[in-house]
Amino acid sequence: MGPLTDVRVLDLSRLLPGPFCTRIFADMGADVIKIEEPIKGDYARDFVPRRGDFACWFMEVNRNKKSVALDLKQERDREIFLELAKTADIVVESFRPGVLKKLGVDFETVRQRNPKIVYCSITGYGKQGPLVKQADHDIGYQSLAGLVSLSGEGNGKPAIPGILAADMQASAMAGMSILAALHHAEKTGEGQEISISLFDTCLALVPGVSATYFGNGFVNIRGNNWLSGANPNYNIYKTEDGRYVSVGCLEEKFWINLCNLLERPDLIPVIRNEEKYPWLKRELASVIASKTLKEWMKLAKGSDACFAPVLNFDEALETEQALADEMVLEIEDAELGSYKTMGFVPKFSVTPCAFYRRAPRLGEHTEEILQEIKDK
């Protein structure tokens, strides 16, 4: 059994950051009840591709949960939610500020029924400031927070981020914050409200960038710093067959290993001369372009040279490392047949995460939960 088997979570969130956060809780054994509006439910239920009548995206971030369909605009359903909140430890929501207050299920209202409740709101811009009501998506939060300006070729167009960093990091921040507040509630009996802003998360996501700016005023942008292509020993290079490898030799010992792997020990001292960096990049590019990706990976095995292949996601899942760490789960479902889903990142030695149930159909557990409330 997981470490959170005695914890109940009411999940009012939709799409990604909230649902992913509560999925991690569910993987850890928490009783996560997804509260969805009738008929449509979470928007992610409509996404493609599909597995039977399920959206694969929805299944990936909502496994191990139950679903209860409630129309919180109706007094009866609102009262059901508040009664259910009396049995819960945590509420997670992702509406714009003020929406749940109008519906009568905001933190202050829930706290009157359950003083120990930990109530986490995940929003784009928090609960204060001129942008709190503004709609946006991950690319917008990253753009406004200065993250998009960090990616891409120097003097070129900023690159669209390849990952939803705002969503995923806000999800992780929410999880850590919720567990901290839960610890406080268990000790004191006092619940509290947590506000997680996707914009704030992005601002805090680059401590190296902020440290440099606060330290000497230097503004990191694409191509002008070691994290975005300025340095030859932290860069991307093309192989003979048109694939790519990454070089991440920040420490001298790894740089020495790389230069020996490339059979260019003469390059070892050059890394100390920044004026030679353009030339050094060209030399590395020329050497690396002389062999295929497969040839380089065979030579690099065991070299400790911080020399890695740039893989596509399907290739990454097939690596020996991903398979050995059980990051791909094979699920057998009586209705849907066999399918794959992502494994568990945290590896607990005593209370491991587990796959308990597939993602629920809309309202699949409504009657079960309503009966539970009646029986109390």
C-alpha positions as CSV (number, residue, x, y, z in Angstrom):
1,M,0.0,0.0,0.0
2,G,1.2,3.5,-0.8
3,P,2.2,6.1,1.8
4,L,-1.0,8.2,1.4
5,T,-3.6,5.5,1.8
6,D,-5.3,7.4,4.7
7,V,-5.6,10.7,2.7
8,R,-8.6,11.8,0.8
9,V,-8.3,14.4,-2.0
10,L,-11.2,16.2,-3.8
11,D,-9.9,17.2,-7.2
12,L,-11.8,20.1,-8.8
13,S,-9.1,20.8,-11.4
14,R,-9.0,20.1,-15.1
15,L,-6.5,19.6,-18.0
16,L,-2.9,19.2,-16.7
17,P,-1.3,20.8,-13.6
18,G,-4.0,20.0,-11.1
19,P,-4.9,16.6,-12.4
20,F,-1.2,15.5,-12.7
21,C,-0.6,16.7,-9.1
22,T,-3.5,14.7,-7.8
23,R,-2.5,11.7,-9.9
24,I,0.8,11.5,-8.1
25,F,-1.2,11.5,-4.8
26,A,-3.4,8.7,-6.2
27,D,-0.3,6.7,-7.3
28,M,0.8,7.0,-3.7
29,G,-2.5,5.5,-2.5
30,A,-4.5,8.5,-1.7
31,D,-8.3,8.3,-2.3
32,V,-8.7,10.9,-5.0
33,I,-12.2,11.9,-6.0
34,K,-12.4,13.9,-9.2
35,I,-15.4,16.3,-9.1
36,E,-16.6,17.0,-12.6
37,E,-19.5,18.9,-14.1
38,P,-22.1,16.5,-15.6
39,I,-22.3,15.8,-19.3
40,K,-18.9,17.2,-20.3
41,G,-16.6,16.8,-17.4
42,D,-12.9,17.5,-17.7
43,Y,-12.1,19.0,-21.1
44,A,-9.3,16.5,-21.5
45,R,-11.9,13.8,-22.0
46,D,-12.4,15.1,-25.5
47,F,-8.7,14.9,-26.6
48,V,-7.2,12.6,-29.2
49,P,-5.9,10.0,-29.6
50,R,-8.4,7.7,-28.0
51,R,-8.4,4.2,-26.5
52,G,-11.9,2.9,-26.9
53,D,-14.1,5.7,-25.6
54,F,-11.3,7.1,-23.4
55,A,-8.9,9.9,-24.3
56,C,-5.4,8.7,-23.8
57,W,-4.3,12.1,-22.3
58,F,-7.1,11.9,-19.7
59,M,-6.1,8.3,-18.9
60,E,-2.5,9.2,-18.3
61,V,-3.2,12.0,-15.8
62,N,-6.3,10.6,-14.1
63,R,-5.5,7.0,-13.3
64,N,-6.2,5.7,-9.8
65,K,-9.0,8.2,-9.3
66,K,-12.7,8.1,-8.8
67,S,-15.2,10.4,-10.6
68,V,-18.2,12.1,-9.1
69,A,-20.4,14.2,-11.4
70,L,-21.8,17.3,-9.6
71,D,-23.3,20.5,-10.9
72,L,-22.0,23.0,-8.3
73,K,-24.4,25.7,-9.6
74,Q,-27.2,23.6,-8.1
75,E,-27.8,24.0,-4.4
76,R,-28.3,20.2,-3.8
77,D,-25.0,19.3,-5.5
78,R,-23.2,22.1,-3.8
79,E,-24.3,20.8,-0.5
80,I,-23.2,17.3,-1.5
81,F,-19.7,18.7,-2.2
82,L,-19.6,20.4,1.2
83,E,-20.6,17.3,3.0
84,L,-17.9,15.4,1.1
85,A,-15.4,18.0,2.0
86,K,-16.0,17.1,5.7
87,T,-14.5,13.7,4.9
88,A,-11.5,15.1,2.9
89,D,-8.0,16.3,3.8
90,I,-7.2,18.2,0.6
91,V,-9.0,20.1,-2.1
92,V,-7.2,21.0,-5.3
93,E,-8.8,23.4,-7.8
94,S,-7.7,25.3,-10.9
95,F,-10.5,27.9,-11.6
96,R,-9.9,31.5,-12.1
97,P,-9.9,33.5,-8.9
98,G,-13.4,34.3,-7.6
99,V,-15.2,31.5,-9.6
100,L,-15.5,29.1,-6.7
101,K,-16.5,31.8,-4.2
102,K,-19.5,32.6,-6.5
103,L,-20.3,28.9,-6.5
104,G,-20.1,28.8,-2.7
105,V,-17.3,26.1,-2.5
106,D,-14.3,28.4,-1.9
107,F,-11.8,27.9,0.9
108,E,-13.6,30.0,3.5
109,T,-16.8,28.1,3.0
110,V,-15.2,24.7,3.0
111,R,-13.2,25.6,6.1
112,Q,-16.4,26.2,8.0
113,R,-17.3,22.6,7.5
114,N,-13.7,21.2,7.9
115,P,-11.2,23.4,9.8
116,K,-8.3,21.1,8.9
117,I,-8.8,21.3,5.2
118,V,-5.8,22.0,3.0
119,Y,-7.1,23.9,0.0
120,C,-4.8,24.4,-3.0
121,S,-5.6,26.8,-5.9
122,I,-3.5,26.5,-9.0
123,T,-3.9,29.5,-11.3
124,G,-2.2,31.3,-14.1
125,Y,-1.3,34.5,-12.2
126,G,-2.2,33.9,-8.5
127,K,-4.7,36.0,-6.6
128,Q,-3.3,39.5,-6.7
129,G,-2.0,41.8,-9.4
130,P,-3.4,43.1,-12.7
131,L,-3.4,39.7,-14.6
132,V,-5.3,37.5,-12.1
133,K,-8.3,37.2,-14.5
134,Q,-6.3,36.9,-17.7
135,A,-6.5,33.6,-19.6
136,D,-3.3,32.1,-21.0
137,H,-1.5,28.8,-21.6
138,D,2.0,27.5,-20.9
139,I,3.7,29.3,-23.7
140,G,2.3,32.6,-22.4
141,Y,3.5,32.1,-18.8
142,Q,6.9,31.1,-20.0
143,S,7.1,34.1,-22.3
144,L,6.1,36.7,-19.8
145,A,8.5,35.1,-17.2
146,G,11.5,35.4,-19.5
147,L,11.9,31.6,-20.1
148,V,11.1,31.5,-23.8
149,S,13.8,34.1,-24.5
150,L,16.4,31.6,-23.1
151,S,15.8,28.9,-25.8
152,G,16.8,28.9,-29.5
153,E,19.9,29.9,-31.5
154,G,21.8,33.1,-30.5
155,N,20.6,36.1,-32.5
156,G,17.7,34.0,-33.8
157,K,14.0,33.6,-33.1
158,P,13.1,32.3,-29.6
159,A,12.2,28.6,-29.7
160,I,8.8,27.3,-28.6
161,P,9.4,25.3,-25.4
162,G,9.2,21.6,-26.0
163,I,7.7,20.9,-22.6
164,L,4.9,22.4,-20.6
165,A,7.3,23.6,-17.9
166,A,4.8,25.9,-16.2
167,D,2.2,23.3,-15.9
168,M,4.5,20.5,-14.7
169,Q,6.6,22.5,-12.3
170,A,3.5,24.2,-10.8
171,S,2.1,20.7,-10.3
172,A,5.2,19.6,-8.4
173,M,5.3,22.8,-6.4
174,A,1.6,22.3,-5.5
175,G,2.3,18.7,-4.4
176,M,5.2,19.7,-2.1
177,S,3.2,22.6,-0.7
178,I,0.1,20.5,0.0
179,L,2.1,17.9,1.9
180,A,3.8,20.6,4.0
181,A,0.4,22.2,4.8
182,L,-1.0,18.7,5.6
183,H,1.8,18.1,8.0
184,H,1.0,21.4,9.7
185,A,-2.7,20.5,9.9
186,E,-2.0,17.2,11.5
187,K,0.1,18.8,14.2
188,T,-2.2,21.8,14.9
189,G,-5.6,21.0,13.6
190,E,-5.4,24.1,11.4
191,G,-6.0,24.0,7.7
192,Q,-5.0,26.6,5.2
193,E,-5.2,27.9,1.7
194,I,-2.3,27.6,-0.8
195,S,-2.0,29.7,-3.9
196,I,0.2,28.4,-6.7
197,S,0.8,30.7,-9.7
198,L,2.1,29.3,-13.0
199,F,3.7,32.6,-13.8
200,D,5.5,32.8,-10.4
201,T,6.6,29.2,-10.8
202,C,8.3,30.1,-14.1
203,L,10.0,33.1,-12.6
204,A,11.5,30.9,-9.9
205,L,12.4,28.0,-12.2
206,V,15.8,29.4,-13.2
207,P,17.8,30.1,-10.1
208,G,21.0,30.4,-12.1
209,V,19.6,33.1,-14.3
210,S,18.2,35.0,-11.3
211,A,21.4,34.6,-9.3
212,T,23.4,36.1,-12.2
213,Y,21.0,39.0,-12.7
214,F,20.7,39.8,-9.0
215,G,24.5,39.4,-8.6
216,N,25.9,41.5,-11.4
217,G,23.0,42.6,-13.6
218,F,23.8,40.2,-16.5
219,V,20.7,39.2,-18.4
220,N,20.7,35.7,-19.8
221,I,19.2,35.2,-23.2
222,R,19.6,32.5,-25.8
223,G,23.2,32.0,-27.0
224,N,24.9,34.3,-24.5
225,N,25.4,31.9,-21.6
226,W,26.7,28.4,-20.9
227,L,23.2,27.0,-20.6
228,S,22.1,28.1,-24.0
229,G,24.9,27.5,-26.4
230,A,27.6,30.0,-25.6
231,N,30.1,27.3,-24.4
232,P,31.5,24.5,-26.6
233,N,31.5,22.0,-23.6
234,Y,27.7,22.4,-23.1
235,N,26.2,22.2,-26.5
236,I,24.5,20.1,-29.3
237,Y,26.4,18.7,-32.3
238,K,25.3,16.9,-35.4
239,T,26.6,13.4,-36.3
240,E,27.5,12.0,-39.7
241,D,24.0,10.5,-40.2
242,G,22.1,13.7,-39.4
243,R,21.4,12.8,-35.8
244,Y,22.5,14.9,-32.7
245,V,24.5,14.4,-29.5
246,S,24.7,16.5,-26.5
247,V,27.9,17.5,-24.7
248,G,27.6,18.5,-21.0
249,C,31.2,18.5,-19.8
250,L,31.1,21.4,-17.3
251,E,33.7,19.9,-14.9
252,E,37.3,19.6,-16.1
253,K,37.4,15.8,-15.5
254,F,34.5,15.2,-17.9
255,W,36.0,17.5,-20.5
256,I,39.2,15.6,-20.4
257,N,37.3,12.3,-20.8
258,L,35.4,13.8,-23.8
259,C,38.6,15.1,-25.5
260,N,40.2,11.6,-25.1
261,L,37.1,9.9,-26.4
262,L,37.3,12.2,-29.5
263,E,41.0,11.5,-29.8
264,R,41.7,15.2,-29.5
265,P,43.7,15.6,-26.2
266,D,45.1,18.8,-27.7
267,L,41.7,20.5,-27.1
268,I,41.9,20.0,-23.3
269,P,43.6,23.2,-22.4
270,V,41.7,25.3,-25.0
271,I,38.6,25.3,-22.8
272,R,40.2,27.8,-20.5
273,N,40.4,30.4,-23.3
274,E,37.0,31.9,-24.0
275,E,38.3,33.8,-27.1
276,K,38.9,30.4,-28.7
277,Y,35.3,29.2,-28.1
278,P,34.0,29.8,-31.7
279,W,37.0,27.8,-33.1
280,L,36.6,25.1,-30.4
281,K,32.9,24.7,-31.4
282,R,33.9,24.2,-35.0
283,E,36.5,21.7,-34.1
284,L,34.1,19.6,-32.0
285,A,31.5,19.9,-34.7
286,S,33.9,18.6,-37.3
287,V,35.1,15.6,-35.2
288,I,31.6,14.6,-34.2
289,A,30.3,14.9,-37.8
290,S,32.8,12.2,-38.7
291,K,30.8,9.3,-37.2
292,T,27.2,8.2,-37.0
293,L,25.2,8.4,-33.8
294,K,25.4,4.6,-33.3
295,E,29.2,4.6,-33.7
296,W,29.6,7.4,-31.2
297,M,27.4,5.7,-28.6
298,K,29.3,2.5,-28.9
299,L,32.6,4.3,-28.4
300,A,31.2,6.5,-25.6
301,K,29.8,3.6,-23.5
302,G,31.4,3.7,-20.1
303,S,33.6,6.7,-20.9
304,D,32.0,9.0,-18.4
305,A,32.3,11.8,-20.9
306,C,28.8,13.4,-20.5
307,F,28.2,12.6,-24.1
308,A,24.6,11.6,-24.8
309,P,22.4,10.9,-27.8
310,V,19.5,13.3,-28.5
311,L,16.7,10.8,-28.7
312,N,13.1,11.0,-29.7
313,F,10.6,10.1,-27.1
314,D,9.8,6.6,-28.5
315,E,13.6,5.9,-28.5
316,A,13.9,7.2,-24.9
317,L,11.3,4.7,-23.7
318,E,13.2,1.8,-25.3
319,T,16.5,2.6,-23.6
320,E,17.9,0.0,-21.2
321,Q,17.7,2.6,-18.4
322,A,14.0,3.3,-18.9
323,L,13.2,-0.3,-19.0
324,A,15.4,-1.3,-16.1
325,D,13.7,1.4,-13.9
326,E,10.3,0.2,-14.9
327,M,9.2,3.6,-16.4
328,V,6.8,1.9,-18.8
329,L,3.9,0.0,-17.3
330,E,2.0,-2.7,-19.2
331,I,-1.6,-2.6,-18.1
332,E,-4.1,-5.4,-18.7
333,D,-7.7,-4.1,-18.7
334,A,-10.7,-6.4,-19.0
335,E,-12.5,-3.9,-21.2
336,L,-9.7,-2.0,-23.0
337,G,-7.2,-4.8,-23.4
338,S,-3.5,-4.3,-23.1
339,Y,-2.0,-0.8,-23.1
340,K,1.0,1.1,-21.8
341,T,1.2,4.0,-19.4
342,M,4.0,5.9,-17.6
343,G,5.7,4.3,-14.6
344,F,6.3,5.9,-11.2
345,V,9.1,8.4,-10.6
346,P,9.3,8.1,-6.8
347,K,10.5,4.6,-5.7
348,F,9.5,4.0,-2.1
349,S,11.3,1.0,-0.4
350,V,8.4,0.3,2.0
351,T,5.2,1.9,0.6
352,P,5.6,1.7,-3.2
353,C,3.3,3.5,-5.7
354,A,0.9,1.2,-7.6
355,F,-1.6,1.1,-10.4
356,Y,-4.9,0.6,-8.7
357,R,-7.4,1.4,-11.4
358,R,-7.7,2.9,-14.8
359,A,-9.0,6.5,-15.2
360,P,-12.7,6.7,-14.4
361,R,-15.6,7.4,-16.7
362,L,-17.5,10.6,-16.0
363,G,-19.5,10.1,-12.8
364,E,-18.5,6.4,-12.6
365,H,-18.4,6.6,-8.8
366,T,-21.2,9.1,-8.1
367,E,-23.6,6.6,-6.6
368,E,-20.9,4.9,-4.5
369,I,-19.8,8.2,-2.9
370,L,-23.3,9.5,-2.4
371,Q,-24.2,6.3,-0.6
372,E,-21.1,6.7,1.6
373,I,-22.3,10.2,2.6
374,K,-25.8,8.9,3.4
375,D,-24.3,6.1,5.6
376,K,-22.3,8.5,7.7
